[in-house]
Amino acid sequence: MTPIELRKKAYQVLVNNLGQIDTIRFLQQVGWGSGDYTKEREDLLKGVTRDEFWQDIRRNRQK
């Protein structure tokens, strides 16, 4: 599972169990989504090749 797939799955688990509003409240409390977005994305995508990136996009479009 790629980091992007893992994050998407984790968000869905939270939404399914907490609902959208409480998921947002939880993420704000633990600090997810705050800070240096550019640095976080760089770290998240480190080692992901351009081909892997496009494969993920194609796979997500098919869902």
KOLKOLNU-111230 format. One record per residue (C-alpha): residue number from 1; residue in one letter; x, y, z. Coordinates in steps of 0.001 Angstrom, whole numbers, plus 500000, padded with zeros to 6 digits. Layout:
BEGIN
i; aa; px; py; pz
NUM; a; X; Y; Z $
...
REM end
This chain:
BEGIN
i; aa; px; py; pz
1; m; 500000; 500000; 500000 $
2; t; 501377; 503409; 499057 $
3; p; 501478; 506254; 501593 $
4; i; 498674; 507992; 499712 $
5; e; 496509; 504856; 499780 $
6; l; 497187; 504428; 503488 $
7; r; 496196; 508012; 504274 $
8; k; 493027; 507719; 502186 $
9; k; 492077; 504483; 503951 $
10; a; 492780; 506015; 507380 $
11; y; 490587; 509035; 506612 $
12; q; 487778; 506740; 505505 $
13; v; 488022; 504691; 508718 $
14; l; 487788; 507889; 510753 $
15; v; 484826; 509224; 508778 $
16; n; 483022; 505867; 508972 $
17; n; 483456; 505690; 512745 $
18; l; 483330; 509339; 513819 $
19; g; 481408; 511088; 511059 $
20; q; 482728; 513997; 509019 $
21; i; 482496; 516729; 511658 $
22; d; 484137; 514733; 514453 $
23; t; 486836; 513506; 512060 $
24; i; 487723; 517106; 511255 $
25; r; 487701; 518005; 514957 $
26; f; 489960; 515031; 515741 $
27; l; 492427; 515862; 512976 $
28; q; 492608; 519463; 514191 $
29; q; 493314; 518276; 517736 $
30; v; 496160; 515966; 516752 $
31; g; 497631; 518528; 514397 $
32; w; 497176; 516660; 511122 $
33; g; 497082; 518958; 508167 $
34; s; 498867; 521784; 509910 $
35; g; 502416; 522961; 509514 $
36; d; 504530; 523137; 506385 $
37; y; 502364; 521568; 503682 $
38; t; 505137; 521670; 501090 $
39; k; 507596; 519880; 503388 $
40; e; 504946; 517314; 504425 $
41; r; 504135; 516523; 500771 $
42; e; 507825; 516296; 499913 $
43; d; 508363; 513814; 502750 $
44; l; 505212; 511866; 501891 $
45; l; 506127; 511521; 498223 $
46; k; 509859; 510926; 498718 $
47; g; 510836; 507880; 496711 $
48; v; 507626; 507819; 494650 $
49; t; 508498; 507706; 490980 $
50; r; 506650; 509648; 488335 $
51; d; 505333; 506357; 486916 $
52; e; 504003; 505284; 490339 $
53; f; 502366; 508683; 490757 $
54; w; 500511; 508396; 487441 $
55; q; 499541; 504774; 488156 $
56; d; 497910; 505914; 491406 $
57; i; 496004; 508639; 489572 $
58; r; 494761; 506184; 486933 $
59; r; 493762; 503669; 489617 $
60; n; 491848; 506328; 491585 $
61; r; 490018; 507515; 488468 $
62; q; 488772; 503976; 487855 $
63; k; 487126; 503791; 491296 $
REM end
